[in-house]
């Protein structure tokens, strides 16, 4: 049933229907009647550059039907700014919309536009926490959080404590580990290069590994810190041996420790030990990636080119 055609508020607008390529298109998109009508009115207001408040109602209607329509979001922002609309009301509406459509990217891009115009991050961390209570690994929310930290210099505003709480709750939350890296090493500051920071981060990763040795996230973080600090992987050799003892191949508690030790042995020119570690990974502890471990072993077995 037509909605806009029978609404007196839209009587002055001549809708522009979708053009799928003539009266008999080969592949017409099967839109619902409601969506097709709403979009025909949006095309009309965009063509006439209509910046009235009724357009906000129209875009809200379309977004409720299709929140991934990027053009609708762009035009909505244009109208909001033109009307000097109360952007806090827009954020309140966005909160409800984001909770309904948790995996939608355009919502967060629009939110970034609005918050940037507001120039204030008030209430944002609280709402982000609410989103994470629904899905603590929501990529769009984590991306927005990084933007928020950079935009409003929130590096020292409880971010580390918040992300530590999330890692404590779920040590396997790779998104939280990524955010920690961003907070510690992504800042434009020399502070993260200090030795005490490097040691703190190494110890933090080690403690997380102890809790869940077969969890890849802290092992990756550990390697990342070593690489960033330009430390050899052998710096954590003794730690890794605690999860993959060289003299007891049946007592390996972490394939990631074994992988790291293979690199340690290669670094220390212990070729035979490296090959043993890679064989264990290929045959017993990570056979699903057997071809990768064989590839690494083949690299070790190749003769070193003369200088």
Backbone as CSV, one residue per row, in Angstrom:
resi,resn,N_x,N_y,N_z,CA_x,CA_y,CA_z,C_x,C_y,C_z
1,UNK,0.851,-1.197,0.000,0.000,0.000,0.000,0.887,1.248,0.000
2,UNK,0.638,2.196,-0.887,1.468,3.414,-0.933,1.443,4.165,0.394
3,UNK,2.599,4.632,0.800,2.709,5.380,2.049,2.904,6.864,1.771
4,UNK,3.845,7.177,0.914,4.182,8.568,0.646,3.207,9.211,-0.350
5,UNK,2.719,8.429,-1.294,1.810,8.970,-2.306,0.503,9.464,-1.690
6,UNK,0.139,8.907,-0.545,-1.110,9.288,0.116,-0.893,10.234,1.287
7,UNK,0.349,10.661,1.487,0.677,11.561,2.593,0.679,13.000,2.082
8,UNK,-0.185,13.870,2.634,-0.230,15.263,2.172,1.113,15.989,2.278
9,UNK,1.963,15.563,3.235,3.260,16.220,3.416,4.176,16.021,2.214
10,UNK,3.857,15.035,1.365,4.692,14.737,0.204,3.968,14.999,-1.117
11,UNK,2.838,15.697,-1.050,2.024,15.905,-2.252,2.721,16.757,-3.311
12,UNK,3.697,17.558,-2.897,4.401,18.428,-3.848,5.580,17.743,-4.534
13,UNK,5.830,16.489,-4.186,7.002,15.776,-4.715,6.574,14.772,-5.778
14,UNK,7.223,14.835,-6.921,7.003,13.863,-7.994,8.072,12.773,-7.885
15,UNK,7.681,11.556,-7.465,8.689,10.502,-7.243,9.409,10.111,-8.529
16,UNK,10.657,9.723,-8.370,11.465,9.266,-9.499,11.698,7.766,-9.346
17,UNK,11.040,6.948,-10.158,11.158,5.496,-10.009,12.533,4.975,-10.419
18,UNK,12.832,3.782,-9.972,14.084,3.112,-10.330,14.085,2.789,-11.826
19,UNK,15.204,3.074,-12.472,15.338,2.750,-13.890,16.228,1.522,-14.020
20,UNK,15.606,0.385,-14.288,16.358,-0.868,-14.401,16.729,-1.197,-15.837
21,UNK,16.481,-0.236,-16.756,16.861,-0.471,-18.147,15.697,-0.677,-19.081
22,UNK,14.680,0.130,-18.941,13.534,0.028,-19.852,12.381,-0.767,-19.282
23,UNK,11.318,-0.956,-20.078,10.114,-1.642,-19.591,10.296,-3.132,-19.350
24,UNK,11.291,-3.738,-19.997,11.516,-5.183,-19.843,12.985,-5.450,-19.492
25,UNK,13.400,-5.060,-18.303,14.814,-5.239,-17.916,15.183,-6.711,-17.795
26,UNK,16.433,-7.010,-18.099,16.899,-8.401,-18.036,17.051,-8.897,-16.605
27,UNK,17.453,-7.988,-15.722,17.707,-8.418,-14.331,17.237,-7.342,-13.360
28,UNK,15.940,-7.146,-13.295,15.373,-6.151,-12.379,15.526,-6.636,-10.938
29,UNK,15.881,-5.718,-10.056,16.037,-6.066,-8.642,14.659,-6.134,-7.993
30,UNK,14.413,-7.194,-7.265,13.093,-7.427,-6.674,12.946,-6.703,-5.339
31,UNK,12.828,-5.376,-5.395,12.595,-4.602,-4.187,11.149,-4.785,-3.733
32,UNK,10.931,-4.594,-2.420,9.565,-4.585,-1.928,8.879,-3.306,-2.398
33,UNK,7.566,-3.312,-2.401,6.812,-2.135,-2.832,7.121,-0.936,-1.928
34,UNK,7.219,-1.203,-0.627,7.488,-0.120,0.327,8.858,0.505,0.089
35,UNK,9.854,-0.332,-0.139,11.214,0.171,-0.348,11.320,0.931,-1.668
36,UNK,10.692,0.387,-2.702,10.737,1.037,-4.015,10.110,2.418,-3.955
37,UNK,8.984,2.526,-3.250,8.321,3.824,-3.161,9.184,4.827,-2.389
38,UNK,9.713,4.397,-1.249,10.539,5.299,-0.429,11.750,5.777,-1.216
39,UNK,12.392,4.865,-1.951,13.561,5.250,-2.737,13.190,6.196,-3.883
40,UNK,12.021,6.037,-4.457,11.615,6.937,-5.540,11.443,8.360,-5.019
41,UNK,11.011,8.479,-3.751,10.889,9.806,-3.154,12.260,10.356,-2.743
42,UNK,13.155,9.472,-2.330,14.500,9.946,-2.002,15.205,10.480,-3.245
43,UNK,15.068,9.794,-4.369,15.687,10.282,-5.605,15.153,11.662,-5.950
44,UNK,13.878,11.855,-5.723,13.263,13.140,-6.052,13.794,14.263,-5.165
45,UNK,13.899,14.016,-3.858,14.362,15.085,-2.961,15.849,15.359,-3.160
46,UNK,16.600,14.323,-3.512,18.011,14.543,-3.789,18.184,15.358,-5.073
47,UNK,17.326,15.105,-6.041,17.407,15.839,-7.300,17.078,17.318,-7.112
48,UNK,16.156,17.596,-6.182,15.769,18.987,-5.924,16.548,19.612,-4.774
49,UNK,17.474,18.824,-4.179,18.289,19.283,-3.048,17.416,19.731,-1.872
50,UNK,16.388,18.958,-1.604,15.459,19.227,-0.503,16.176,18.991,0.826
51,UNK,16.210,20.012,1.669,16.874,19.911,2.969,15.875,20.064,4.126
52,UNK,14.648,19.698,3.909,13.620,19.853,4.938,13.659,18.697,5.937
53,UNK,13.010,18.911,7.077,13.039,17.905,8.139,12.320,16.622,7.743
54,UNK,11.388,16.727,6.794,10.689,15.513,6.373,11.658,14.517,5.731
55,UNK,12.754,15.042,5.177,13.743,14.150,4.558,14.388,13.256,5.613
56,UNK,14.525,13.765,6.831,15.078,12.934,7.902,14.166,11.751,8.192
57,UNK,12.863,11.999,8.177,11.905,10.905,8.379,12.005,9.894,7.237
58,UNK,12.167,10.411,6.030,12.283,9.534,4.865,13.540,8.676,4.949
59,UNK,14.672,9.300,5.254,15.922,8.526,5.336,15.873,7.527,6.481
60,UNK,15.231,7.900,7.581,15.093,6.954,8.693,14.279,5.743,8.264
61,UNK,13.225,5.983,7.520,12.381,4.899,7.016,13.193,3.952,6.125
62,UNK,13.977,4.526,5.218,14.773,3.703,4.307,15.857,2.944,5.067
63,UNK,16.500,3.617,6.011,17.555,2.964,6.801,17.002,1.790,7.597
64,UNK,15.796,1.930,8.107,15.174,0.822,8.836,14.960,-0.383,7.931
65,UNK,14.727,-0.111,6.642,14.544,-1.205,5.684,15.868,-1.719,5.132
66,UNK,16.838,-0.807,4.986,18.128,-1.193,4.405,19.234,-0.320,4.995
67,UNK,19.752,-0.688,6.180,20.764,0.150,6.843,22.111,0.187,6.136
68,UNK,22.294,-0.628,5.094,23.582,-0.656,4.387,23.617,0.297,3.189
69,UNK,22.551,1.066,2.979,22.494,1.969,1.820,23.318,3.225,2.112
70,UNK,24.536,3.227,1.601,25.507,4.272,1.938,25.048,5.661,1.507
71,UNK,24.456,5.762,0.327,24.026,7.064,-0.190,22.998,7.719,0.729
72,UNK,22.121,6.917,1.303,21.091,7.446,2.204,21.742,8.087,3.420
73,UNK,22.754,7.418,3.957,23.459,7.965,5.125,24.139,9.290,4.782
74,UNK,24.776,9.351,3.626,25.455,10.585,3.222,24.475,11.749,3.103
75,UNK,23.344,11.470,2.482,22.368,12.549,2.311,21.756,12.948,3.650
76,UNK,21.550,11.980,4.523,21.010,12.293,5.850,21.950,13.238,6.593
77,UNK,23.250,12.960,6.552,24.222,13.832,7.226,24.183,15.237,6.633
78,UNK,24.067,15.323,5.331,24.011,16.625,4.657,22.806,17.432,5.135
79,UNK,21.666,16.761,5.271,20.444,17.432,5.728,20.577,17.856,7.191
80,UNK,21.114,16.977,8.013,21.303,17.292,9.433,22.110,18.568,9.613
81,UNK,23.207,18.664,8.902,24.088,19.824,9.050,23.442,21.092,8.481
82,UNK,22.698,20.922,7.397,22.039,22.068,6.790,20.956,22.638,7.711
83,UNK,20.285,21.767,8.450,19.202,22.192,9.346,19.709,22.623,10.719
84,UNK,21.023,22.463,10.950,21.565,22.687,12.302,20.806,21.859,13.329
85,UNK,20.547,20.625,12.955,19.759,19.707,13.780,20.507,19.383,15.074
86,UNK,19.774,19.083,16.128,20.367,18.698,17.407,21.075,17.352,17.232
87,UNK,22.382,17.369,17.170,23.140,16.152,16.883,23.132,15.159,18.036
88,UNK,22.832,15.629,19.224,22.694,14.694,20.345,21.444,13.816,20.158
89,UNK,20.410,14.377,19.568,19.226,13.578,19.251,19.569,12.534,18.192
90,UNK,20.422,12.946,17.262,20.850,12.003,16.224,21.622,10.847,16.846
91,UNK,22.478,11.137,17.826,23.235,10.080,18.502,22.293,9.144,19.249
92,UNK,21.281,9.700,19.901,20.301,8.853,20.607,19.618,7.898,19.625
93,UNK,19.257,8.422,18.457,18.637,7.567,17.439,19.636,6.530,16.922
94,UNK,20.875,6.952,16.741,21.909,6.030,16.271,22.155,4.899,17.262
95,UNK,22.060,5.204,18.552,22.263,4.159,19.562,21.278,3.018,19.357
96,UNK,20.006,3.357,19.220,18.987,2.331,19.003,19.211,1.598,17.686
97,UNK,19.581,2.349,16.659,19.787,1.755,15.336,20.982,0.803,15.341
98,UNK,22.057,1.185,16.026,23.251,0.336,16.092,22.968,-0.966,16.834
99,UNK,22.157,-0.894,17.870,21.820,-2.102,18.628,20.939,-3.044,17.818
100,UNK,20.149,-2.482,16.902,19.299,-3.314,16.041,20.097,-3.942,14.908
101,UNK,21.107,-3.230,14.427,21.892,-3.682,13.265,23.370,-3.707,13.657
102,UNK,23.762,-4.698,14.418,25.078,-4.693,15.054,26.235,-4.891,14.083
103,UNK,25.995,-5.471,12.935,27.085,-5.758,11.995,27.144,-4.761,10.844
104,UNK,26.472,-3.625,10.995,26.403,-2.661,9.913,27.538,-1.638,9.995
105,UNK,28.258,-1.471,8.887,29.394,-0.550,8.848,28.951,0.903,8.742
106,UNK,27.933,1.162,7.900,27.538,2.538,7.606,27.091,3.298,8.855
107,UNK,26.499,2.594,9.801,26.066,3.227,11.047,27.256,3.867,11.757
108,UNK,28.379,3.164,11.771,29.548,3.654,12.508,30.282,4.740,11.743
109,UNK,30.230,4.681,10.427,30.801,5.756,9.625,29.996,7.042,9.844
110,UNK,28.685,6.913,9.891,27.818,8.069,10.145,28.055,8.593,11.556
111,UNK,28.192,7.703,12.495,28.433,8.121,13.884,29.741,8.916,13.975
112,UNK,30.740,8.444,13.276,32.027,9.150,13.267,31.852,10.562,12.717
113,UNK,31.072,10.690,11.655,30.811,12.007,11.062,30.126,12.933,12.054
114,UNK,29.138,12.394,12.769,28.365,13.206,13.716,29.208,13.600,14.925
115,UNK,29.924,12.638,15.489,30.746,12.920,16.666,31.878,13.881,16.318
116,UNK,32.419,13.735,15.138,33.467,14.656,14.700,32.928,16.082,14.630
117,UNK,31.703,16.233,14.134,31.092,17.556,14.052,30.771,18.085,15.457
118,UNK,30.328,17.215,16.347,30.039,17.627,17.724,31.304,18.074,18.450
119,UNK,32.415,17.393,18.144,33.676,17.726,18.794,33.747,17.274,20.227
120,UNK,32.984,16.244,20.565,32.974,15.744,21.941,32.737,14.241,21.936
121,UNK,33.474,13.528,22.785,33.313,12.080,22.905,32.478,11.701,24.117
122,UNK,31.789,12.653,24.706,30.986,12.380,25.902,29.982,11.257,25.632
123,UNK,30.009,10.259,26.500,29.064,9.149,26.411,29.454,8.044,25.459
124,UNK,30.503,8.246,24.670,30.851,7.265,23.646,31.418,5.968,24.222
125,UNK,32.299,6.086,25.189,32.881,4.856,25.751,31.817,4.018,26.451
126,UNK,30.847,4.668,27.057,29.761,3.930,27.721,28.926,3.173,26.697
127,UNK,28.643,3.829,25.566,27.852,3.135,24.555,28.651,2.024,23.888
128,UNK,29.939,2.261,23.683,30.792,1.205,23.125,30.790,-0.019,24.035
129,UNK,30.851,0.216,25.342,30.800,-0.894,26.304,29.482,-1.659,26.167
130,UNK,28.409,-0.938,25.914,27.106,-1.578,25.730,27.110,-2.437,24.475
131,UNK,27.718,-1.936,23.409,27.827,-2.717,22.179,28.666,-3.968,22.393
132,UNK,29.756,-3.825,23.142,30.625,-4.973,23.388,29.963,-6.012,24.294
133,UNK,29.003,-5.591,25.093,28.276,-6.563,25.910,27.441,-7.491,25.027
134,UNK,27.113,-7.012,23.818,26.383,-7.834,22.853,27.336,-8.683,22.009
135,UNK,28.457,-8.074,21.629,29.446,-8.754,20.789,30.813,-8.122,21.030
136,UNK,31.644,-8.732,21.872,32.940,-8.134,22.222,33.976,-8.165,21.110
137,UNK,33.623,-8.742,19.953,34.577,-8.808,18.848,34.047,-8.102,17.601
138,UNK,33.110,-7.187,17.799,32.512,-6.466,16.679,33.559,-5.576,16.021
139,UNK,33.950,-5.924,14.802,35.038,-5.236,14.109,34.742,-3.754,13.913
140,UNK,33.515,-3.427,13.523,33.168,-2.029,13.249,33.289,-1.170,14.510
141,UNK,32.904,-1.730,15.640,32.972,-0.985,16.900,34.424,-0.780,17.310
142,UNK,35.252,-1.793,17.149,36.679,-1.651,17.486,37.349,-0.612,16.582
143,UNK,37.013,-0.609,15.303,37.585,0.382,14.383,37.175,1.787,14.800
144,UNK,35.906,1.929,15.163,35.418,3.236,15.608,36.121,3.653,16.892
145,UNK,36.350,2.711,17.782,37.010,3.038,19.046,38.419,3.573,18.805
146,UNK,39.128,2.970,17.858,40.468,3.473,17.553,40.401,4.895,17.007
147,UNK,39.437,5.147,16.137,39.280,6.507,15.631,38.994,7.472,16.783
148,UNK,38.134,7.066,17.697,37.744,7.908,18.826,38.959,8.248,19.692
149,UNK,39.795,7.257,19.941,40.994,7.479,20.756,41.906,8.494,20.088
150,UNK,42.128,8.338,18.789,43.000,9.284,18.072,42.373,10.676,18.004
151,UNK,41.098,10.725,17.679,40.435,12.022,17.468,40.405,12.870,18.738
152,UNK,40.176,12.215,19.888,40.008,12.962,21.135,41.129,12.721,22.150
153,UNK,42.244,12.137,21.669,43.414,11.923,22.520,43.038,11.211,23.826
154,UNK,42.386,10.061,23.678,41.905,9.320,24.849,42.881,8.235,25.311
155,UNK,44.123,8.349,24.890,45.113,7.305,25.192,45.191,7.003,26.688
156,UNK,45.126,8.025,27.505,45.304,7.860,28.949,43.997,8.017,29.723
157,UNK,42.875,7.814,29.014,41.564,8.016,29.637,40.882,6.687,29.949
158,UNK,41.616,5.794,30.569,41.030,4.523,30.987,40.979,3.452,29.914
159,UNK,41.615,3.704,28.764,41.557,2.744,27.665,42.302,1.447,27.994
160,UNK,43.511,1.580,28.507,44.289,0.376,28.852,43.545,-0.459,29.890
161,UNK,43.003,0.212,30.901,42.277,-0.506,31.950,41.046,-1.223,31.381
162,UNK,40.369,-0.549,30.461,39.179,-1.145,29.862,39.522,-2.382,29.037
163,UNK,40.587,-2.282,28.250,40.950,-3.404,27.392,41.531,-4.555,28.227
164,UNK,42.200,-4.235,29.313,42.676,-5.286,30.206,41.500,-6.040,30.824
165,UNK,40.433,-5.303,31.135,39.237,-5.949,31.666,38.626,-6.908,30.667
166,UNK,38.634,-6.531,29.389,38.070,-7.399,28.359,38.947,-8.632,28.123
167,UNK,40.258,-8.451,28.184,41.155,-9.595,28.017,41.035,-10.539,29.220
168,UNK,40.851,-9.968,30.404,40.659,-10.788,31.599,39.385,-11.615,31.482
169,UNK,38.362,-10.989,30.894,37.088,-11.681,30.715,37.190,-12.767,29.663
170,UNK,37.951,-12.500,28.603,38.139,-13.479,27.523,39.534,-13.309,26.952
171,UNK,40.458,-14.121,27.426,41.853,-14.000,27.017,42.034,-14.309,25.535
172,UNK,41.021,-14.911,24.906,41.092,-15.243,23.486,40.496,-14.160,22.584
173,UNK,40.155,-13.030,23.168,39.574,-11.943,22.370,40.680,-11.239,21.584
174,UNK,40.889,-11.687,20.360,41.974,-11.140,19.539,41.775,-9.654,19.256
175,UNK,40.522,-9.214,19.185,40.242,-7.799,18.940,40.752,-6.939,20.090
176,UNK,40.577,-7.432,21.310,41.056,-6.693,22.478,42.584,-6.646,22.488
177,UNK,43.225,-7.744,22.108,44.687,-7.758,22.017,45.169,-6.753,20.971
178,UNK,44.470,-6.709,19.856,44.827,-5.750,18.809,44.699,-4.309,19.317
179,UNK,43.655,-4.046,20.098,43.463,-2.693,20.618,44.556,-2.347,21.630
180,UNK,44.972,-3.322,22.410,46.070,-3.062,23.347,47.332,-2.664,22.580
181,UNK,47.617,-3.396,21.508,48.784,-3.055,20.687,48.664,-1.636,20.168
182,UNK,47.491,-1.288,19.681,47.244,0.063,19.174,47.503,1.110,20.246
183,UNK,47.039,0.857,21.467,47.197,1.823,22.555,48.661,1.988,22.968
184,UNK,49.372,0.877,23.008,50.756,0.919,23.502,51.732,1.362,22.422
185,UNK,51.565,0.826,21.205,52.563,1.060,20.168,52.068,1.917,19.000
186,UNK,50.794,2.260,18.999,50.261,3.049,17.896,50.263,4.530,18.150
187,UNK,50.610,4.927,19.346,50.613,6.328,19.710,51.851,7.030,19.161
188,UNK,51.683,8.266,18.770,52.815,9.061,18.265,53.609,9.605,19.445
189,UNK,54.350,8.710,20.045,55.111,9.084,21.239,56.312,8.168,21.352
190,UNK,57.364,8.672,21.963,58.556,7.848,22.162,58.457,6.999,23.426
191,UNK,57.390,7.225,24.208,57.273,6.528,25.490,57.212,5.016,25.309
192,UNK,56.553,4.568,24.221,56.390,3.134,24.032,57.703,2.450,23.674
193,UNK,58.765,3.217,23.432,60.055,2.626,23.097,60.921,2.388,24.336
194,UNK,60.448,2.849,25.473,61.235,2.697,26.687,61.286,1.235,27.106
195,UNK,62.399,0.835,27.688,62.626,-0.552,28.039,61.597,-1.083,29.026
196,UNK,61.194,-0.229,29.985,60.229,-0.701,30.975,58.877,-1.009,30.337
197,UNK,58.519,-0.275,29.270,57.274,-0.554,28.556,57.384,-1.874,27.806
198,UNK,58.513,-2.089,27.163,58.736,-3.350,26.441,58.649,-4.534,27.397
199,UNK,59.334,-4.443,28.524,59.314,-5.543,29.496,57.926,-5.749,30.075
200,UNK,57.216,-4.647,30.316,55.848,-4.759,30.842,54.949,-5.520,29.875
201,UNK,55.083,-5.207,28.583,54.230,-5.855,27.593,54.610,-7.321,27.389
202,UNK,55.898,-7.615,27.454,56.328,-9.014,27.369,55.775,-9.820,28.536
203,UNK,55.840,-9.264,29.724,55.340,-9.958,30.913,53.824,-10.116,30.860
204,UNK,53.151,-9.109,30.343,51.691,-9.183,30.240,51.289,-10.334,29.309
205,UNK,51.972,-10.450,28.172,51.683,-11.528,27.228,51.998,-12.888,27.842
206,UNK,53.111,-12.973,28.564,53.498,-14.242,29.186,52.447,-14.706,30.189
207,UNK,51.948,-13.787,30.995,50.940,-14.154,32.004,49.667,-14.659,31.332
208,UNK,49.320,-14.055,30.207,48.134,-14.503,29.476,48.359,-15.878,28.854
209,UNK,49.572,-16.137,28.405,49.901,-17.443,27.829,49.795,-18.537,28.880
210,UNK,50.240,-18.248,30.077,50.161,-19.224,31.168,48.709,-19.646,31.412
211,UNK,47.787,-18.695,31.263,46.372,-18.989,31.486,45.802,-19.895,30.398
212,UNK,46.269,-19.714,29.161,45.742,-20.483,28.031,46.858,-20.682,27.011
213,UNK,47.719,-21.681,27.224,48.901,-21.867,26.360,48.580,-22.081,24.880
214,UNK,47.419,-22.653,24.588,47.073,-22.922,23.197,46.174,-21.820,22.636
215,UNK,46.431,-20.615,23.076,45.709,-19.439,22.595,46.674,-18.598,21.774
216,UNK,46.376,-18.421,20.513,47.323,-17.779,19.596,47.524,-16.296,19.879
217,UNK,46.507,-15.605,20.390,46.565,-14.146,20.518,47.772,-13.646,21.312
218,UNK,48.000,-14.119,22.552,49.153,-13.596,23.291,50.495,-14.029,22.703
219,UNK,50.555,-15.184,22.049,51.793,-15.579,21.383,52.121,-14.608,20.250
220,UNK,51.094,-14.234,19.485,51.303,-13.246,18.421,51.735,-11.909,19.011
221,UNK,51.123,-11.551,20.122,51.471,-10.276,20.770,52.916,-10.315,21.252
222,UNK,53.305,-11.447,21.841,54.670,-11.618,22.318,55.669,-11.457,21.174
223,UNK,55.397,-12.109,20.066,56.273,-12.000,18.902,56.319,-10.558,18.387
224,UNK,55.152,-9.923,18.391,55.086,-8.553,17.909,55.939,-7.610,18.738
225,UNK,55.902,-7.768,20.049,56.699,-6.916,20.933,58.189,-7.160,20.695
226,UNK,58.586,-8.418,20.553,59.991,-8.734,20.286,60.460,-8.084,18.990
227,UNK,59.615,-8.196,17.971,59.982,-7.619,16.665,60.072,-6.097,16.762
228,UNK,59.101,-5.506,17.459,59.082,-4.049,17.578,60.316,-3.543,18.328
229,UNK,60.690,-4.285,19.375,61.834,-3.884,20.194,63.161,-4.334,19.587
230,UNK,63.085,-5.022,18.445,64.274,-5.533,17.758,65.066,-6.474,18.666
231,UNK,64.316,-7.316,19.364,64.916,-8.341,20.213,64.851,-9.680,19.490
232,UNK,65.840,-10.544,19.673,65.793,-11.862,19.042,64.712,-12.721,19.690
233,UNK,64.154,-13.668,18.947,63.133,-14.548,19.534,63.726,-15.385,20.660
234,UNK,65.030,-15.587,20.619,65.691,-16.349,21.690,65.590,-15.642,23.042
235,UNK,65.163,-14.386,23.031,64.961,-13.641,24.274,63.936,-14.340,25.166
236,UNK,63.009,-15.100,24.552,61.979,-15.796,25.338,62.122,-17.314,25.181
237,UNK,63.324,-17.771,24.873,63.548,-19.212,24.679,63.157,-20.013,25.915
238,UNK,63.645,-19.639,27.072,63.369,-20.404,28.283,61.876,-20.424,28.593
239,UNK,61.212,-19.314,28.342,59.770,-19.257,28.579,59.046,-20.242,27.666
240,UNK,59.397,-20.242,26.386,58.744,-21.133,25.428,59.019,-22.601,25.745
241,UNK,60.212,-22.897,26.227,60.559,-24.281,26.570,59.661,-24.831,27.681
242,UNK,59.093,-23.946,28.466,58.185,-24.393,29.512,56.899,-24.990,28.967
243,UNK,56.604,-24.710,27.687,55.388,-25.236,27.071,55.684,-26.251,25.972
244,UNK,56.960,-26.390,25.632,57.362,-27.349,24.609,58.776,-27.821,24.920
245,UNK,58.948,-28.629,25.988,60.292,-29.056,26.394,60.997,-29.853,25.304
246,UNK,62.225,-29.476,25.038,62.979,-30.087,23.942,63.231,-31.579,24.167
247,UNK,63.371,-31.988,25.436,63.696,-33.382,25.738,62.460,-34.239,25.984
248,UNK,61.266,-33.671,25.770,60.039,-34.421,26.027,58.967,-34.045,25.007
249,UNK,59.097,-34.544,23.789,58.177,-34.162,22.712,56.720,-34.546,22.952
250,UNK,56.487,-35.457,23.887,55.107,-35.853,24.192,54.431,-34.904,25.173
251,UNK,55.194,-33.973,25.707,54.648,-33.068,26.722,54.461,-31.639,26.224
252,UNK,54.353,-31.488,24.930,54.129,-30.153,24.359,52.725,-29.674,24.717
253,UNK,52.644,-28.486,25.298,51.348,-27.917,25.699,50.882,-26.800,24.788
254,UNK,51.739,-26.408,23.848,51.363,-25.324,22.950,52.087,-25.455,21.619
255,UNK,51.315,-25.578,20.563,51.926,-25.627,19.230,52.586,-24.286,18.895
256,UNK,52.075,-23.214,19.493,52.640,-21.884,19.221,54.012,-21.734,19.874
257,UNK,54.188,-22.390,21.026,55.510,-22.401,21.654,56.491,-23.187,20.788
258,UNK,56.015,-24.287,20.240,56.867,-25.113,19.388,57.251,-24.359,18.119
259,UNK,56.311,-23.640,17.565,56.578,-22.815,16.386,57.632,-21.753,16.709
260,UNK,57.474,-21.097,17.835,58.446,-20.070,18.227,59.827,-20.684,18.442
261,UNK,59.861,-21.857,19.059,61.151,-22.513,19.309,61.835,-22.921,18.010
262,UNK,61.052,-23.301,17.011,61.656,-23.620,15.714,62.408,-22.405,15.181
263,UNK,61.846,-21.235,15.382,62.514,-20.003,14.948,63.726,-19.688,15.822
264,UNK,63.606,-19.987,17.114,64.747,-19.792,18.017,65.914,-20.666,17.580
265,UNK,65.616,-21.949,17.312,66.674,-22.879,16.913,67.319,-22.439,15.591
266,UNK,66.490,-21.963,14.673,67.038,-21.472,13.405,67.932,-20.260,13.656
267,UNK,67.480,-19.373,14.506,68.250,-18.175,14.826,69.588,-18.517,15.456
268,UNK,69.597,-19.585,16.242,70.814,-19.983,16.949,71.585,-21.073,16.201
269,UNK,71.226,-21.275,14.935,71.920,-22.212,14.051,71.879,-23.645,14.576
270,UNK,70.776,-23.995,15.219,70.549,-25.377,15.657,69.579,-26.027,14.668
271,UNK,70.091,-26.310,13.511,69.264,-26.761,12.394,68.508,-28.054,12.705
272,UNK,69.176,-29.015,13.297,68.522,-30.292,13.587,67.374,-30.123,14.568
273,UNK,67.553,-29.278,15.584,66.491,-29.039,16.566,65.304,-28.333,15.913
274,UNK,65.604,-27.408,15.006,64.529,-26.706,14.298,63.715,-27.677,13.456
275,UNK,64.403,-28.586,12.767,63.709,-29.571,11.926,62.852,-30.498,12.780
276,UNK,63.346,-30.901,13.943,62.555,-31.749,14.849,61.270,-31.044,15.277
277,UNK,61.395,-29.772,15.610,60.218,-29.004,16.034,59.201,-28.907,14.902
278,UNK,59.664,-28.651,13.692,58.767,-28.528,12.552,58.122,-29.870,12.200
279,UNK,58.873,-30.957,12.365,58.306,-32.296,12.130,57.202,-32.594,13.137
280,UNK,57.416,-32.214,14.388,56.391,-32.425,15.412,55.119,-31.637,15.087
281,UNK,55.301,-30.426,14.616,54.145,-29.611,14.239,53.403,-30.254,13.069
282,UNK,54.129,-30.727,12.079,53.516,-31.288,10.877,52.803,-32.609,11.131
283,UNK,53.345,-33.417,12.037,52.814,-34.768,12.226,51.908,-34.928,13.444
284,UNK,52.070,-34.060,14.452,51.345,-34.311,15.695,50.573,-33.107,16.245
285,UNK,51.192,-31.949,16.269,50.590,-30.836,16.997,49.853,-29.817,16.129
286,UNK,50.108,-29.832,14.827,49.374,-28.938,13.928,49.362,-29.527,12.519
287,UNK,48.855,-30.759,12.369,48.913,-31.436,11.067,48.054,-30.780,9.991
288,UNK,47.077,-29.976,10.390,46.232,-29.326,9.389,47.052,-28.358,8.528
289,UNK,48.190,-27.896,9.074,49.074,-27.010,8.311,50.386,-27.722,7.968
290,UNK,50.297,-29.021,7.767,51.498,-29.830,7.517,52.318,-29.308,6.340
291,UNK,51.625,-28.861,5.298,52.367,-28.381,4.118,53.149,-27.113,4.449
292,UNK,52.604,-26.278,5.309,53.326,-25.060,5.698,54.577,-25.416,6.486
293,UNK,54.453,-26.362,7.411,55.620,-26.756,8.214,56.668,-27.444,7.336
294,UNK,56.211,-28.220,6.354,57.151,-28.837,5.413,57.871,-27.775,4.591
295,UNK,57.135,-26.734,4.227,57.738,-25.630,3.472,58.841,-24.960,4.300
296,UNK,58.545,-24.705,5.594,59.555,-24.079,6.449,60.764,-24.995,6.615
297,UNK,60.497,-26.286,6.709,61.609,-27.238,6.862,62.470,-27.267,5.594
298,UNK,61.828,-27.206,4.436,62.571,-27.195,3.182,63.477,-25.968,3.070
299,UNK,62.985,-24.841,3.588,63.807,-23.624,3.593,65.065,-23.829,4.436
300,UNK,64.904,-24.527,5.557,66.055,-24.786,6.443,67.066,-25.705,5.763
301,UNK,66.553,-26.626,4.965,67.426,-27.652,4.373,68.144,-27.154,3.130
302,UNK,67.748,-25.981,2.640,68.418,-25.449,1.465,69.801,-24.950,1.860
303,UNK,70.792,-25.176,1.009,72.150,-24.699,1.323,72.206,-23.170,1.346
304,UNK,72.949,-22.639,2.259,73.103,-21.184,2.364,73.965,-20.675,1.218
305,UNK,73.492,-19.652,0.524,74.242,-19.105,-0.609,75.532,-18.430,-0.114
306,UNK,76.571,-18.602,-0.876,77.848,-17.999,-0.510,77.778,-16.487,-0.662
307,UNK,78.407,-15.781,0.258,78.385,-14.307,0.193,79.240,-13.810,-0.949
